[in-house]
């Protein structure tokens, strides 16, 4: 009997690219803009 583990291949495929992609991040409060247009991949 042969069992094919497709879940392992899918997990390995998903881990190849960046886990996070951010483009144009902004953070501010009512008086101060702390971040403006931050981009990164991680």
Gaussian input, Z-matrix of N, CA and C with variables (Angstrom, degrees):
# hf/3-21g

backbone

0 1
 N
 C     1     B1
 C     2     B2     1     A1
 N     3     B3     2     A2     1     D1
 C     4     B4     3     A3     2     D2
 C     5     B5     4     A4     3     D3
 N     6     B6     5     A5     4     D4
 C     7     B7     6     A6     5     D5
 C     8     B8     7     A7     6     D6
 N     9     B9     8     A8     7     D7
 C    10    B10     9     A9     8     D8
 C    11    B11    10    A10     9     D9
 N    12    B12    11    A11    10    D10
 C    13    B13    12    A12    11    D11
 C    14    B14    13    A13    12    D12
 N    15    B15    14    A14    13    D13
 C    16    B16    15    A15    14    D14
 C    17    B17    16    A16    15    D15
 N    18    B18    17    A17    16    D16
 C    19    B19    18    A18    17    D17
 C    20    B20    19    A19    18    D18
 N    21    B21    20    A20    19    D19
 C    22    B22    21    A21    20    D20
 C    23    B23    22    A22    21    D21
 N    24    B24    23    A23    22    D22
 C    25    B25    24    A24    23    D23
 C    26    B26    25    A25    24    D24
 N    27    B27    26    A26    25    D25
 C    28    B28    27    A27    26    D26
 C    29    B29    28    A28    27    D27
 N    30    B30    29    A29    28    D28
 C    31    B31    30    A30    29    D29
 C    32    B32    31    A31    30    D30
 N    33    B33    32    A32    31    D31
 C    34    B34    33    A33    32    D32
 C    35    B35    34    A34    33    D33
 N    36    B36    35    A35    34    D34
 C    37    B37    36    A36    35    D35
 C    38    B38    37    A37    36    D36
 N    39    B39    38    A38    37    D37
 C    40    B40    39    A39    38    D38
 C    41    B41    40    A40    39    D39
 N    42    B42    41    A41    40    D40
 C    43    B43    42    A42    41    D41
 C    44    B44    43    A43    42    D42
 N    45    B45    44    A44    43    D43
 C    46    B46    45    A45    44    D44
 C    47    B47    46    A46    45    D45
 N    48    B48    47    A47    46    D46
 C    49    B49    48    A48    47    D47
 C    50    B50    49    A49    48    D48
 N    51    B51    50    A50    49    D49
 C    52    B52    51    A51    50    D50
 C    53    B53    52    A52    51    D51
 N    54    B54    53    A53    52    D52
 C    55    B55    54    A54    53    D53
 C    56    B56    55    A55    54    D54
 N    57    B57    56    A56    55    D55
 C    58    B58    57    A57    56    D56
 C    59    B59    58    A58    57    D57
 N    60    B60    59    A59    58    D58
 C    61    B61    60    A60    59    D59
 C    62    B62    61    A61    60    D60
 N    63    B63    62    A62    61    D61
 C    64    B64    63    A63    62    D62
 C    65    B65    64    A64    63    D63
 N    66    B66    65    A65    64    D64
 C    67    B67    66    A66    65    D65
 C    68    B68    67    A67    66    D66
 N    69    B69    68    A68    67    D67
 C    70    B70    69    A69    68    D68
 C    71    B71    70    A70    69    D69
 N    72    B72    71    A71    70    D70
 C    73    B73    72    A72    71    D71
 C    74    B74    73    A73    72    D72
 N    75    B75    74    A74    73    D73
 C    76    B76    75    A75    74    D74
 C    77    B77    76    A76    75    D75
 N    78    B78    77    A77    76    D76
 C    79    B79    78    A78    77    D77
 C    80    B80    79    A79    78    D78
 N    81    B81    80    A80    79    D79
 C    82    B82    81    A81    80    D80
 C    83    B83    82    A82    81    D81
 N    84    B84    83    A83    82    D82
 C    85    B85    84    A84    83    D83
 C    86    B86    85    A85    84    D84
 N    87    B87    86    A86    85    D85
 C    88    B88    87    A87    86    D86
 C    89    B89    88    A88    87    D87
 N    90    B90    89    A89    88    D88
 C    91    B91    90    A90    89    D89
 C    92    B92    91    A91    90    D90
 N    93    B93    92    A92    91    D91
 C    94    B94    93    A93    92    D92
 C    95    B95    94    A94    93    D93
 N    96    B96    95    A95    94    D94
 C    97    B97    96    A96    95    D95
 C    98    B98    97    A97    96    D96
 N    99    B99    98    A98    97    D97
 C   100   B100    99    A99    98    D98
 C   101   B101   100   A100    99    D99
 N   102   B102   101   A101   100   D100
 C   103   B103   102   A102   101   D101
 C   104   B104   103   A103   102   D102
 N   105   B105   104   A104   103   D103
 C   106   B106   105   A105   104   D104
 C   107   B107   106   A106   105   D105
 N   108   B108   107   A107   106   D106
 C   109   B109   108   A108   107   D107
 C   110   B110   109   A109   108   D108
 N   111   B111   110   A110   109   D109
 C   112   B112   111   A111   110   D110
 C   113   B113   112   A112   111   D111
 N   114   B114   113   A113   112   D112
 C   115   B115   114   A114   113   D113
 C   116   B116   115   A115   114   D114
 N   117   B117   116   A116   115   D115
 C   118   B118   117   A117   116   D116
 C   119   B119   118   A118   117   D117
 N   120   B120   119   A119   118   D118
 C   121   B121   120   A120   119   D119
 C   122   B122   121   A121   120   D120
 N   123   B123   122   A122   121   D121
 C   124   B124   123   A123   122   D122
 C   125   B125   124   A124   123   D123

   B1=1.4535
   B2=1.5272
   B3=1.3246
   B4=1.4648
   B5=1.5222
   B6=1.3300
   B7=1.4666
   B8=1.5189
   B9=1.3139
   B10=1.4553
   B11=1.5237
   B12=1.3170
   B13=1.4659
   B14=1.5237
   B15=1.3005
   B16=1.4685
   B17=1.5213
   B18=1.3249
   B19=1.4645
   B20=1.5235
   B21=1.3115
   B22=1.4694
   B23=1.5261
   B24=1.3090
   B25=1.4573
   B26=1.5280
   B27=1.2915
   B28=1.4669
   B29=1.5305
   B30=1.3137
   B31=1.4634
   B32=1.5270
   B33=1.3176
   B34=1.4636
   B35=1.5217
   B36=1.3150
   B37=1.4595
   B38=1.5268
   B39=1.3056
   B40=1.4563
   B41=1.5261
   B42=1.3039
   B43=1.4599
   B44=1.5278
   B45=1.3162
   B46=1.4590
   B47=1.5257
   B48=1.2945
   B49=1.4635
   B50=1.5244
   B51=1.3319
   B52=1.4625
   B53=1.5255
   B54=1.3155
   B55=1.4609
   B56=1.5275
   B57=1.3335
   B58=1.4635
   B59=1.5264
   B60=1.3210
   B61=1.4597
   B62=1.5234
   B63=1.3418
   B64=1.4635
   B65=1.5198
   B66=1.3220
   B67=1.4584
   B68=1.5260
   B69=1.3221
   B70=1.4638
   B71=1.5158
   B72=1.3259
   B73=1.4611
   B74=1.5198
   B75=1.3169
   B76=1.4585
   B77=1.5167
   B78=1.3404
   B79=1.4668
   B80=1.5207
   B81=1.3252
   B82=1.4559
   B83=1.5190
   B84=1.3317
   B85=1.4567
   B86=1.5281
   B87=1.2897
   B88=1.4648
   B89=1.5244
   B90=1.3344
   B91=1.4673
   B92=1.5263
   B93=1.3185
   B94=1.4617
   B95=1.5233
   B96=1.3402
   B97=1.4665
   B98=1.5216
   B99=1.3298
   B100=1.4717
   B101=1.5201
   B102=1.3269
   B103=1.4626
   B104=1.5076
   B105=1.3350
   B106=1.4706
   B107=1.5308
   B108=1.3184
   B109=1.4583
   B110=1.5128
   B111=1.3299
   B112=1.4645
   B113=1.5293
   B114=1.3492
   B115=1.4661
   B116=1.5263
   B117=1.3355
   B118=1.4633
   B119=1.5117
   B120=1.3321
   B121=1.4626
   B122=1.5152
   B123=1.3007
   B124=1.4614
   B125=1.4871
   A1=108.84
   A2=117.03
   A3=122.40
   A4=109.14
   A5=115.87
   A6=121.00
   A7=107.86
   A8=116.17
   A9=120.97
   A10=109.01
   A11=116.98
   A12=121.98
   A13=109.55
   A14=118.04
   A15=121.00
   A16=111.94
   A17=118.43
   A18=120.85
   A19=112.14
   A20=119.02
   A21=122.10
   A22=110.09
   A23=117.77
   A24=120.58
   A25=111.33
   A26=118.16
   A27=121.19
   A28=110.25
   A29=118.38
   A30=121.68
   A31=110.55
   A32=118.13
   A33=121.34
   A34=110.44
   A35=118.27
   A36=122.23
   A37=110.67
   A38=118.37
   A39=122.57
   A40=112.05
   A41=118.51
   A42=122.07
   A43=113.11
   A44=119.92
   A45=121.75
   A46=113.16
   A47=119.76
   A48=122.75
   A49=111.34
   A50=116.75
   A51=119.47
   A52=110.96
   A53=116.01
   A54=120.80
   A55=110.70
   A56=116.73
   A57=121.47
   A58=109.15
   A59=116.74
   A60=122.25
   A61=106.67
   A62=116.97
   A63=121.92
   A64=108.48
   A65=116.39
   A66=121.41
   A67=108.88
   A68=116.87
   A69=121.75
   A70=114.81
   A71=117.82
   A72=121.77
   A73=111.15
   A74=116.00
   A75=121.75
   A76=109.08
   A77=115.61
   A78=121.16
   A79=107.60
   A80=116.21
   A81=119.89
   A82=109.57
   A83=114.59
   A84=119.81
   A85=106.96
   A86=119.69
   A87=120.96
   A88=113.60
   A89=118.70
   A90=120.15
   A91=114.75
   A92=119.24
   A93=120.94
   A94=111.63
   A95=116.77
   A96=121.78
   A97=107.20
   A98=116.71
   A99=121.55
   A100=112.99
   A101=118.09
   A102=122.57
   A103=108.57
   A104=115.34
   A105=119.11
   A106=109.24
   A107=116.83
   A108=122.38
   A109=115.07
   A110=118.52
   A111=121.97
   A112=109.23
   A113=116.81
   A114=123.50
   A115=108.91
   A116=117.83
   A117=120.32
   A118=111.00
   A119=115.08
   A120=124.01
   A121=107.07
   A122=116.31
   A123=118.40
   A124=113.33
   D1=131.14
   D2=179.22
   D3=-113.27
   D4=131.03
   D5=177.53
   D6=-115.93
   D7=124.72
   D8=179.73
   D9=-97.41
   D10=124.69
   D11=-178.04
   D12=-95.38
   D13=86.13
   D14=-179.20
   D15=-72.32
   D16=-25.03
   D17=-179.44
   D18=-63.78
   D19=-31.21
   D20=179.45
   D21=-70.17
   D22=-43.70
   D23=178.93
   D24=-65.27
   D25=-38.44
   D26=178.81
   D27=-64.40
   D28=-43.97
   D29=179.66
   D30=-62.93
   D31=-40.94
   D32=179.25
   D33=-66.33
   D34=-38.34
   D35=178.83
   D36=-65.29
   D37=-42.33
   D38=-178.62
   D39=-67.19
   D40=-27.98
   D41=-176.90
   D42=-81.45
   D43=-5.07
   D44=-175.75
   D45=-75.69
   D46=-32.76
   D47=-178.37
   D48=-92.80
   D49=178.54
   D50=177.95
   D51=-65.64
   D52=144.41
   D53=178.91
   D54=-77.80
   D55=-27.90
   D56=-178.06
   D57=-135.44
   D58=135.54
   D59=172.82
   D60=-129.30
   D61=120.51
   D62=-178.90
   D63=-122.81
   D64=133.97
   D65=179.24
   D66=-135.82
   D67=121.36
   D68=175.57
   D69=75.03
   D70=33.10
   D71=-179.80
   D72=-63.16
   D73=134.79
   D74=176.33
   D75=-132.36
   D76=142.71
   D77=177.33
   D78=-142.15
   D79=128.74
   D80=178.39
   D81=-153.25
   D82=162.72
   D83=169.68
   D84=-118.04
   D85=-164.14
   D86=-174.12
   D87=-68.36
   D88=-22.16
   D89=-176.51
   D90=-119.46
   D91=-15.72
   D92=-171.89
   D93=-140.74
   D94=131.05
   D95=172.81
   D96=-92.77
   D97=115.45
   D98=-174.79
   D99=-92.00
   D100=-36.41
   D101=176.85
   D102=-130.33
   D103=145.12
   D104=178.53
   D105=-148.76
   D106=113.41
   D107=175.53
   D108=70.06
   D109=38.98
   D110=179.85
   D111=-84.36
   D112=132.11
   D113=177.05
   D114=-121.34
   D115=139.31
   D116=171.80
   D117=-163.46
   D118=157.68
   D119=172.06
   D120=-120.73
   D121=140.85
   D122=-179.53
   D123=-148.25

